[in-house]
Amino acid sequence: MLCMEPDEEEQRAGIDVIQSKGIKVQTIPLARSQKFENKRFYQLLSLFSSKTYQYQHYYSTAMQTAITAELNSKQYDLMVVEFSQMGYYDITADIPSYVDQHNVEYEIMQRTYETEQSPLRKLLAKSEWKKYEKDEIENCEKFTACLTTSARDAEILQQKSPNMQCHVVPNGVDSDFFTPDSRPIDENVILFTGTISYYPNTEGILWFYKNIWPLIKQKKPEAVFYIAGKSPPPEVESLASADDKIIVTGAVDDMRDYYAKAAVVIVPLRVGGGTRLKILEGMAMKKAIISTTLGAEGIDYTEGKDILLRDTPQEFADAVVNTMNDPELREKLESGGRILVEAQYDWKAVTAKLCELFETRVKAA
């Protein structure tokens, strides 16, 4: 495995786990353009360049040198590349190659442009969207095939490039790890989880706070809103100071502790792509999920059976309050979500599908 040098303890711990399985890991030092403290400079620079910020952030000569050296020194059976931005590299090799498309990235940039309020960020999102839409398709076309997390994402890519081969391999969840226990729930607790600094999460939280939270408090003033996840930006951290019924945890040791107490898990997203692991984790923990339609994209749900979808503030607020107050409705959604995860989204089934795909391709090569 070749990867950029981690800048977080959690990532370093992940590399240790991979190496403990006997997998060789080579980390590449970050280039100046890839360091977090230089992000804003290179984003502004990209506005005056034909190249996207994605190129500035993902490409480095050190990584290209490492890729070339590895491909020239050994004969591999197959190559998997994470994210379409890695298609900027020269990865020429006479072996099957797959790009793992976690999202359709340009669509996220487009949605960011459509929802962003800051004029400068809006300008940057539009610039990136317009430039990367072309780059993303060209990058994906360099590979034998694309792996997408949903049929919808595959359809979007194939509309742009009809000859592109795509395989749908959904995101998954460890349903043995994320499993309900006997701890009692708190009927007043609303939970949002994720990496809070990720723009779609930040935007969704702020939209919920401004437009939905006041409506919930009118009907259920005892409600408590937990925002659990690492790297909350200042605008999210400040919510806890403004309202003593909002708790911003930061990084947590075990998210299951927060799932366990929650009456409902919310996914008020208006930006994003791919599929949401937070929904699959919540379903595995037998939690009632309330999401926007966009937030649940790519998941094979049945509305009203294993999830509730609401897109206007009033409808979303009503669904949250009604679910918190109605144990029978909660139990219906909890059971339906767990059944869905076990049937379609457990990692064991997902990885078996991926291994079968790779093994068939290698045997045919």
C-alpha positions in Angstrom: 0.0 0.0 0.0 1.3 3.4 -1.0 -0.2 6.4 0.8 0.5 9.9 1.9 2.2 10.4 5.3 -0.6 10.6 7.9 -1.0 13.8 9.9 -3.4 12.4 12.5 -2.9 9.9 15.3 -6.0 8.0 14.2 -4.5 7.5 10.7 -1.2 6.4 12.1 -3.0 3.8 14.2 -4.8 2.6 11.1 -1.5 2.0 9.3 -0.2 0.0 12.3 -3.3 -2.3 12.1 -2.7 -2.8 8.3 1.0 -3.6 8.9 0.1 -6.0 11.6 -1.7 -8.1 9.0 1.5 -8.5 7.0 0.8 -5.8 4.4 3.7 -3.6 3.4 2.9 0.1 3.8 5.0 2.8 2.3 4.2 6.4 3.3 5.1 9.4 1.2 6.0 12.8 2.8 3.4 15.5 2.2 4.3 18.1 -0.4 4.0 21.8 0.5 0.7 22.0 -1.4 -0.7 19.0 0.6 -0.2 20.4 4.1 -3.3 21.7 5.9 -1.8 25.0 6.9 -1.3 25.8 3.2 -4.8 24.8 2.1 -6.3 28.3 1.7 -3.3 29.6 -0.3 -3.5 26.9 -2.8 -7.3 27.1 -3.0 -7.0 30.8 -3.9 -4.2 30.0 -6.3 -6.4 27.6 -8.1 -8.8 30.3 -9.0 -6.2 31.8 -11.3 -5.0 28.5 -12.8 -6.3 26.1 -15.3 -5.6 23.3 -12.9 -7.9 22.4 -10.1 -7.2 22.6 -6.4 -7.7 18.9 -6.4 -4.6 18.5 -8.5 -2.6 20.8 -6.2 -3.8 18.8 -3.1 -3.4 15.3 -4.4 -0.5 15.3 -6.8 3.2 15.2 -5.7 6.3 14.2 -7.6 7.4 12.0 -4.6 4.2 9.9 -4.9 4.7 9.6 -8.7 8.3 8.4 -8.2 7.1 5.8 -5.6 4.3 4.6 -7.8 6.6 4.2 -10.8 9.3 2.5 -8.8 6.9 0.0 -7.4 5.3 -0.9 -10.7 8.7 -1.3 -12.3 10.2 -3.4 -9.6 7.4 -6.0 -9.0 4.7 -7.8 -11.0 1.3 -7.3 -9.4 -1.9 -9.0 -10.2 -4.2 -6.0 -9.8 -4.2 -2.4 -8.6 -6.8 -0.5 -6.7 -6.7 3.3 -6.5 -8.7 5.3 -3.9 -10.5 8.4 -5.3 -10.6 9.7 -8.8 -8.1 12.5 -7.9 -5.4 9.8 -8.0 -6.0 9.5 -11.7 -3.7 12.5 -12.1 -0.8 10.1 -11.7 0.8 8.1 -14.4 -0.2 4.6 -13.3 0.5 2.8 -16.6 0.7 -0.9 -16.0 -0.3 -4.1 -17.8 -2.6 -5.3 -15.1 -6.3 -4.7 -14.2 -6.8 -1.4 -12.4 -9.8 -0.1 -10.5 -10.6 3.4 -9.2 -12.7 3.3 -6.0 -15.2 6.2 -6.4 -16.4 6.9 -2.9 -18.4 9.8 -4.4 -18.9 11.6 -7.7 -16.7 14.4 -6.5 -17.7 17.1 -9.0 -21.4 16.6 -7.9 -20.4 17.4 -4.4 -18.6 20.6 -5.6 -21.7 21.6 -7.6 -24.0 21.1 -4.6 -21.5 23.0 -2.4 -21.8 25.9 -4.9 -25.5 25.8 -4.8 -25.8 25.9 -1.0 -22.7 27.9 0.1 -23.4 31.4 1.4 -19.9 32.9 1.6 -19.2 34.6 -1.8 -15.5 33.5 -1.8 -16.3 29.9 -1.0 -19.1 29.9 -3.5 -16.7 31.2 -6.2 -14.1 28.5 -5.3 -16.8 25.7 -5.4 -18.0 26.8 -8.8 -14.5 27.0 -10.2 -13.6 23.5 -8.9 -16.9 22.1 -10.1 -16.5 23.4 -13.6 -12.9 22.3 -13.9 -13.1 19.0 -12.1 -16.2 17.7 -13.9 -14.0 17.2 -17.0 -11.0 16.0 -15.0 -12.9 13.4 -13.0 -14.3 11.6 -16.1 -10.9 11.7 -17.8 -9.2 10.3 -14.6 -11.8 7.5 -14.3 -11.4 6.5 -18.0 -7.7 5.7 -17.3 -8.7 2.6 -15.3 -10.1 -0.8 -16.3 -13.2 -0.1 -14.3 -14.7 2.1 -11.5 -16.1 0.9 -8.2 -19.1 2.9 -7.0 -21.0 2.8 -3.8 -24.4 3.1 -5.5 -26.1 2.4 -8.8 -27.0 6.1 -9.0 -23.3 7.1 -9.0 -22.5 4.5 -11.7 -25.3 5.9 -13.8 -24.0 9.5 -13.5 -20.5 8.4 -14.6 -21.8 6.3 -17.5 -23.9 9.2 -18.7 -20.8 11.2 -19.1 -18.7 8.3 -20.5 -21.0 5.5 -21.9 -18.1 3.1 -22.4 -17.0 3.3 -18.8 -17.3 0.0 -16.9 -18.7 0.4 -13.4 -19.3 -2.1 -10.6 -21.5 -1.2 -7.7 -20.0 -2.3 -4.4 -21.9 -0.6 -1.5 -20.5 0.8 1.6 -20.8 -1.5 4.5 -20.9 -1.7 8.3 -19.6 -4.2 10.8 -22.9 -5.3 12.2 -21.2 -7.4 14.9 -19.4 -4.3 16.2 -22.3 -1.9 15.7 -25.0 -4.0 17.4 -27.7 -2.9 19.9 -27.3 -3.6 23.6 -29.5 -3.5 26.7 -28.7 0.1 27.7 -31.8 2.2 27.9 -32.3 5.1 25.5 -32.9 8.6 26.5 -36.1 9.7 24.7 -34.9 13.3 24.7 -31.6 12.7 22.8 -31.1 13.6 19.1 -27.8 12.5 17.6 -25.7 13.6 14.6 -22.4 11.8 13.9 -19.5 12.1 11.5 -16.4 14.0 10.8 -17.8 17.4 11.6 -15.3 19.5 9.7 -16.3 17.8 6.4 -18.2 20.5 4.6 -21.5 18.6 3.9 -21.7 17.7 7.7 -21.0 21.3 8.8 -23.5 22.7 6.3 -26.1 20.2 7.4 -25.7 20.8 11.1 -25.9 24.6 10.7 -29.0 24.3 8.5 -30.6 22.0 11.1 -29.7 24.4 13.9 -31.1 27.5 12.1 -34.2 26.1 10.5 -35.3 22.9 12.4 -33.9 23.0 15.9 -36.1 26.0 16.9 -39.2 24.1 15.7 -38.3 21.0 17.7 -37.7 23.1 20.9 -41.2 24.6 20.6 -42.8 21.2 20.8 -40.2 19.4 22.9 -38.2 21.9 25.0 -36.5 19.0 26.9 -34.8 17.7 23.7 -31.0 17.5 23.7 -29.0 17.6 20.5 -25.6 15.7 20.5 -23.1 16.5 17.7 -20.6 13.7 18.0 -17.5 13.5 15.9 -14.0 14.8 15.4 -12.8 18.2 14.3 -15.8 20.4 14.8 -15.1 23.8 13.3 -15.6 27.0 15.4 -19.0 27.7 13.9 -20.3 24.3 15.2 -18.4 24.5 18.5 -20.1 27.9 19.2 -23.5 26.2 19.1 -22.9 24.6 22.5 -22.2 28.1 24.0 -25.4 29.5 22.5 -27.7 26.7 23.7 -27.1 24.5 26.8 -29.2 21.8 25.1 -26.6 21.3 22.4 -23.6 19.2 23.2 -20.6 19.1 20.9 -18.4 16.2 21.9 -15.4 16.4 19.5 -13.7 13.1 18.9 -15.1 10.2 20.9 -13.5 6.9 22.0 -16.5 4.8 21.0 -19.4 6.1 19.0 -21.6 3.2 20.2 -22.0 4.9 23.5 -23.7 7.8 21.8 -25.8 5.7 19.5 -27.0 3.7 22.5 -28.5 6.6 24.3 -30.1 8.3 21.2 -33.8 8.2 20.5 -33.3 9.3 16.9 -30.3 9.8 14.6 -30.6 12.7 12.1 -29.0 13.1 8.7 -30.0 16.7 7.6 -27.6 16.8 4.7 -28.1 19.0 1.6 -24.7 18.4 0.1 -22.7 15.2 -0.5 -22.4 12.1 -2.6 -22.0 8.4 -2.4 -23.7 6.8 0.6 -23.6 7.7 4.3 -21.9 5.4 6.7 -23.7 7.2 9.6 -27.0 5.8 8.3 -25.7 2.3 8.1 -24.1 2.5 11.6 -27.3 3.9 13.1 -29.4 1.2 11.5 -27.0 -1.5 12.7 -27.4 0.0 16.2 -31.2 -0.2 15.8 -31.7 3.5 15.8 -34.6 5.4 14.2 -33.1 7.4 11.3 -34.6 10.7 10.0 -32.8 12.0 6.9 -33.2 14.3 3.9 -33.7 12.5 0.6 -30.3 13.6 -0.5 -28.8 12.3 2.8 -30.1 8.8 2.1 -29.0 8.6 -1.5 -27.6 5.3 -2.6 -29.1 3.2 0.1 -31.8 0.7 -0.8 -34.2 1.9 1.9 -38.0 1.6 2.1 -39.4 5.0 3.3 -41.6 4.6 6.4 -40.3 1.1 7.1 -36.6 1.5 7.9 -36.1 5.3 7.6 -38.1 8.5 7.5 -37.2 11.1 4.7 -38.2 14.7 5.2 -36.9 17.7 3.2 -38.6 20.8 4.6 -37.8 22.2 8.0 -41.3 21.8 9.4 -41.7 18.2 8.1 -38.2 17.3 9.4 -39.0 18.8 12.8 -42.4 17.1 13.0 -40.8 13.7 12.1 -38.2 14.0 14.8 -40.6 15.0 17.6 -43.2 12.4 16.6 -40.6 9.6 16.5 -39.2 10.7 19.9 -42.7 10.6 21.4 -43.9 7.4 19.7 -42.2 4.2 20.9 -44.1 2.0 18.4 -42.9 4.1 15.5 -39.3 4.0 16.8 -39.4 0.3 17.2 -40.7 -0.2 13.7 -37.9 1.9 12.2 -35.3 0.3 14.5 -36.2 -3.2 13.5 -36.5 -2.4 9.8 -33.1 -0.7 9.7 -31.3 -3.6 11.4 -32.9 -6.1 9.0 -31.8 -4.0 6.0 -28.2 -3.8 7.2 -27.9 -7.5 8.0 -29.4 -8.4 4.5 -27.4 -6.0 2.3 -24.8 -3.9 4.0 -22.8 -6.1 6.4 -19.1 -6.0 5.5 -18.9 -9.7 5.2 -21.3 -9.7 2.2 -19.8 -6.6 0.7 -16.2 -7.8 0.9 -17.2 -11.2 -0.5 -18.6 -9.4 -3.6 -15.5 -7.3 -4.0 -13.1 -10.4 -3.7 -15.2 -12.3 -6.2 -14.9 -9.4 -8.6 -11.2 -9.1 -8.3 -10.5 -12.9 -8.4 -12.6 -13.3 -11.6 -10.7 -10.4 -13.2 -7.3 -11.7 -12.3 -8.1 -15.2 -13.6 -9.3 -13.8 -16.9 -6.2 -11.5 -17.3 
